[in-house]
Amino acid sequence: MEILLKAIEEDQNTYNFIRLFGKDNLNPPIMEELKAIYYKIRTVGISFKEVKSKTLATIDNIRVDLGGI
């Protein structure tokens, strides 16, 4: 918890990520969700850099057919 709070204070990206949850504080459900994400990533055995790369590649490949909306 202390590491996450320090990251929020020092890193704008971490702060923005936490703000995506729409909460002003890190109540237990949010912390549990963050820990679950962390453990899933670590269980698979890939680095966070790889997760970032794969996530951004997936986002870059999303195509929306505006005509179908």
Distance bins in CASP14 RR format, pairs under 12 A and 6 or more apart:
PFRMAT RR
TARGET T0000
AUTHOR 0000-0000-0000
RMODE 2
METHOD distances of the structure
MODEL  1
1 7 0 0 0 0 0 1 0 0 0 0 0
1 8 0 0 0 0 0 1 0 0 0 0 0
1 25 0 0 0 0 0 1 0 0 0 0 0
1 26 1 0 0 1 0 0 0 0 0 0 0
1 27 0 0 0 0 0 1 0 0 0 0 0
1 28 0 0 0 0 0 1 0 0 0 0 0
1 30 0 0 0 0 0 1 0 0 0 0 0
1 31 1 0 0 1 0 0 0 0 0 0 0
1 32 0 0 0 0 0 1 0 0 0 0 0
1 34 0 0 0 0 1 0 0 0 0 0 0
1 35 0 0 0 0 1 0 0 0 0 0 0
2 8 0 0 0 0 0 1 0 0 0 0 0
2 9 0 0 0 0 0 1 0 0 0 0 0
2 26 0 0 0 0 0 1 0 0 0 0 0
3 9 0 0 0 0 0 1 0 0 0 0 0
3 10 0 0 0 0 0 1 0 0 0 0 0
3 11 0 0 0 0 0 1 0 0 0 0 0
3 14 0 0 0 0 0 1 0 0 0 0 0
3 31 0 0 0 0 0 1 0 0 0 0 0
3 34 0 0 0 0 0 1 0 0 0 0 0
3 35 0 0 0 0 0 1 0 0 0 0 0
3 38 0 0 0 0 0 1 0 0 0 0 0
4 10 0 0 0 0 0 1 0 0 0 0 0
4 11 0 0 0 0 0 1 0 0 0 0 0
4 14 1 0 0 1 0 0 0 0 0 0 0
4 15 0 0 0 0 0 1 0 0 0 0 0
4 17 0 0 0 0 0 1 0 0 0 0 0
4 18 0 0 0 0 1 0 0 0 0 0 0
4 26 1 0 0 1 0 0 0 0 0 0 0
4 30 0 0 0 0 0 1 0 0 0 0 0
4 31 1 0 0 1 0 0 0 0 0 0 0
4 34 1 0 0 1 0 0 0 0 0 0 0
4 35 0 0 0 0 1 0 0 0 0 0 0
4 37 0 0 0 0 0 1 0 0 0 0 0
4 38 0 0 0 0 1 0 0 0 0 0 0
5 11 0 0 0 0 0 1 0 0 0 0 0
5 14 0 0 0 0 1 0 0 0 0 0 0
5 15 0 0 0 0 0 1 0 0 0 0 0
5 18 0 0 0 0 1 0 0 0 0 0 0
5 25 0 0 0 0 0 1 0 0 0 0 0
5 26 1 0 0 1 0 0 0 0 0 0 0
5 31 0 0 0 0 0 1 0 0 0 0 0
5 34 0 0 0 0 0 1 0 0 0 0 0
6 14 0 0 0 0 1 0 0 0 0 0 0
6 15 0 0 0 0 0 1 0 0 0 0 0
7 13 0 0 0 0 1 0 0 0 0 0 0
7 14 1 0 1 0 0 0 0 0 0 0 0
7 15 0 0 0 0 1 0 0 0 0 0 0
7 16 0 0 0 0 0 1 0 0 0 0 0
7 17 0 0 0 0 1 0 0 0 0 0 0
7 18 0 0 0 0 1 0 0 0 0 0 0
7 26 0 0 0 0 0 1 0 0 0 0 0
7 34 0 0 0 0 0 1 0 0 0 0 0
8 14 1 0 1 0 0 0 0 0 0 0 0
8 15 1 0 1 0 0 0 0 0 0 0 0
8 16 0 0 0 0 1 0 0 0 0 0 0
8 17 0 0 0 0 1 0 0 0 0 0 0
8 18 1 0 1 0 0 0 0 0 0 0 0
8 19 0 0 0 0 1 0 0 0 0 0 0
8 21 0 0 0 0 0 1 0 0 0 0 0
8 23 0 0 0 0 0 1 0 0 0 0 0
8 24 0 0 0 0 0 1 0 0 0 0 0
8 25 0 0 0 0 0 1 0 0 0 0 0
8 26 0 0 0 0 1 0 0 0 0 0 0
8 30 0 0 0 0 0 1 0 0 0 0 0
8 34 0 0 0 0 0 1 0 0 0 0 0
9 15 1 0 0 1 0 0 0 0 0 0 0
9 18 0 0 0 0 0 1 0 0 0 0 0
11 17 0 0 0 0 1 0 0 0 0 0 0
11 18 0 0 0 0 0 1 0 0 0 0 0
12 18 0 0 0 0 0 1 0 0 0 0 0
12 19 0 0 0 0 0 1 0 0 0 0 0
13 19 0 0 0 0 0 1 0 0 0 0 0
13 20 0 0 0 0 0 1 0 0 0 0 0
13 52 0 0 0 0 0 1 0 0 0 0 0
14 20 0 0 0 0 0 1 0 0 0 0 0
14 26 0 0 0 0 0 1 0 0 0 0 0
14 34 0 0 0 0 0 1 0 0 0 0 0
14 48 0 0 0 0 0 1 0 0 0 0 0
15 21 0 0 0 0 0 1 0 0 0 0 0
15 24 0 0 0 0 0 1 0 0 0 0 0
15 26 0 0 0 0 0 1 0 0 0 0 0
16 22 0 0 0 0 0 1 0 0 0 0 0
17 23 0 0 0 0 0 1 0 0 0 0 0
17 26 0 0 0 0 0 1 0 0 0 0 0
17 30 0 0 0 0 0 1 0 0 0 0 0
17 33 0 0 0 0 0 1 0 0 0 0 0
17 34 0 0 0 0 1 0 0 0 0 0 0
17 37 0 0 0 0 0 1 0 0 0 0 0
17 52 0 0 0 0 0 1 0 0 0 0 0
17 55 0 0 0 0 0 1 0 0 0 0 0
18 24 0 0 0 0 1 0 0 0 0 0 0
18 25 0 0 0 0 1 0 0 0 0 0 0
18 26 1 0 0 1 0 0 0 0 0 0 0
18 27 0 0 0 0 0 1 0 0 0 0 0
18 30 1 0 0 1 0 0 0 0 0 0 0
18 31 0 0 0 0 0 1 0 0 0 0 0
18 33 0 0 0 0 0 1 0 0 0 0 0
18 34 0 0 0 0 1 0 0 0 0 0 0
19 25 0 0 0 0 0 1 0 0 0 0 0
19 26 0 0 0 0 0 1 0 0 0 0 0
19 30 0 0 0 0 0 1 0 0 0 0 0
20 30 0 0 0 0 0 1 0 0 0 0 0
20 33 0 0 0 0 0 1 0 0 0 0 0
20 34 0 0 0 0 0 1 0 0 0 0 0
21 27 0 0 0 0 1 0 0 0 0 0 0
21 29 0 0 0 0 1 0 0 0 0 0 0
21 30 1 0 1 0 0 0 0 0 0 0 0
21 31 0 0 0 0 0 1 0 0 0 0 0
21 32 0 0 0 0 0 1 0 0 0 0 0
21 33 1 0 0 1 0 0 0 0 0 0 0
21 34 0 0 0 0 1 0 0 0 0 0 0
21 37 0 0 0 0 0 1 0 0 0 0 0
22 29 0 0 0 0 0 1 0 0 0 0 0
22 30 0 0 0 0 1 0 0 0 0 0 0
23 29 0 0 0 0 1 0 0 0 0 0 0
23 30 1 0 1 0 0 0 0 0 0 0 0
23 31 0 0 0 0 0 1 0 0 0 0 0
23 33 0 0 0 0 0 1 0 0 0 0 0
23 34 0 0 0 0 0 1 0 0 0 0 0
24 30 0 0 0 0 0 1 0 0 0 0 0
25 31 0 0 0 0 1 0 0 0 0 0 0
26 32 0 0 0 0 0 1 0 0 0 0 0
26 33 0 0 0 0 0 1 0 0 0 0 0
26 34 1 0 0 1 0 0 0 0 0 0 0
26 35 0 0 0 0 0 1 0 0 0 0 0
27 33 0 0 0 0 0 1 0 0 0 0 0
27 34 0 0 0 0 0 1 0 0 0 0 0
28 34 0 0 0 0 0 1 0 0 0 0 0
28 35 0 0 0 0 0 1 0 0 0 0 0
29 35 0 0 0 0 0 1 0 0 0 0 0
29 36 0 0 0 0 0 1 0 0 0 0 0
30 36 0 0 0 0 0 1 0 0 0 0 0
30 37 0 0 0 0 0 1 0 0 0 0 0
31 37 0 0 0 0 0 1 0 0 0 0 0
31 38 0 0 0 0 0 1 0 0 0 0 0
32 38 0 0 0 0 0 1 0 0 0 0 0
32 39 0 0 0 0 0 1 0 0 0 0 0
33 39 0 0 0 0 0 1 0 0 0 0 0
33 40 0 0 0 0 0 1 0 0 0 0 0
34 40 0 0 0 0 0 1 0 0 0 0 0
34 41 0 0 0 0 0 1 0 0 0 0 0
35 41 0 0 0 0 0 1 0 0 0 0 0
35 42 0 0 0 0 0 1 0 0 0 0 0
36 42 0 0 0 0 0 1 0 0 0 0 0
36 43 0 0 0 0 0 1 0 0 0 0 0
37 43 0 0 0 0 0 1 0 0 0 0 0
37 44 0 0 0 0 0 1 0 0 0 0 0
37 48 0 0 0 0 0 1 0 0 0 0 0
37 51 0 0 0 0 1 0 0 0 0 0 0
37 55 0 0 0 0 0 1 0 0 0 0 0
38 44 0 0 0 0 0 1 0 0 0 0 0
38 45 0 0 0 0 0 1 0 0 0 0 0
38 48 0 0 0 0 1 0 0 0 0 0 0
38 51 0 0 0 0 0 1 0 0 0 0 0
39 45 0 0 0 0 0 1 0 0 0 0 0
40 46 0 0 0 0 0 1 0 0 0 0 0
40 48 0 0 0 0 0 1 0 0 0 0 0
40 51 0 0 0 0 1 0 0 0 0 0 0
41 47 0 0 0 0 1 0 0 0 0 0 0
41 48 1 0 0 1 0 0 0 0 0 0 0
41 49 0 0 0 0 0 1 0 0 0 0 0
41 50 0 0 0 0 1 0 0 0 0 0 0
41 51 1 0 1 0 0 0 0 0 0 0 0
41 52 0 0 0 0 0 1 0 0 0 0 0
41 54 0 0 0 0 0 1 0 0 0 0 0
41 55 0 0 0 0 0 1 0 0 0 0 0
42 48 0 0 0 0 1 0 0 0 0 0 0
42 50 0 0 0 0 0 1 0 0 0 0 0
42 51 0 0 0 0 0 1 0 0 0 0 0
44 50 0 0 0 0 1 0 0 0 0 0 0
44 51 0 0 0 0 1 0 0 0 0 0 0
44 54 0 0 0 0 0 1 0 0 0 0 0
45 51 0 0 0 0 1 0 0 0 0 0 0
46 52 0 0 0 0 0 1 0 0 0 0 0
46 53 0 0 0 0 1 0 0 0 0 0 0
46 54 0 0 0 0 1 0 0 0 0 0 0
46 55 0 0 0 0 0 1 0 0 0 0 0
47 53 0 0 0 0 1 0 0 0 0 0 0
47 54 0 0 0 0 0 1 0 0 0 0 0
48 54 0 0 0 0 0 1 0 0 0 0 0
48 55 0 0 0 0 0 1 0 0 0 0 0
49 55 0 0 0 0 0 1 0 0 0 0 0
49 56 0 0 0 0 0 1 0 0 0 0 0
50 56 0 0 0 0 0 1 0 0 0 0 0
50 57 0 0 0 0 0 1 0 0 0 0 0
51 57 0 0 0 0 0 1 0 0 0 0 0
51 58 0 0 0 0 0 1 0 0 0 0 0
52 58 0 0 0 0 0 1 0 0 0 0 0
52 59 0 0 0 0 0 1 0 0 0 0 0
53 59 0 0 0 0 0 1 0 0 0 0 0
53 60 0 0 0 0 0 1 0 0 0 0 0
54 60 0 0 0 0 0 1 0 0 0 0 0
54 61 0 0 0 0 0 1 0 0 0 0 0
55 61 0 0 0 0 0 1 0 0 0 0 0
55 62 0 0 0 0 0 1 0 0 0 0 0
56 62 0 0 0 0 0 1 0 0 0 0 0
END
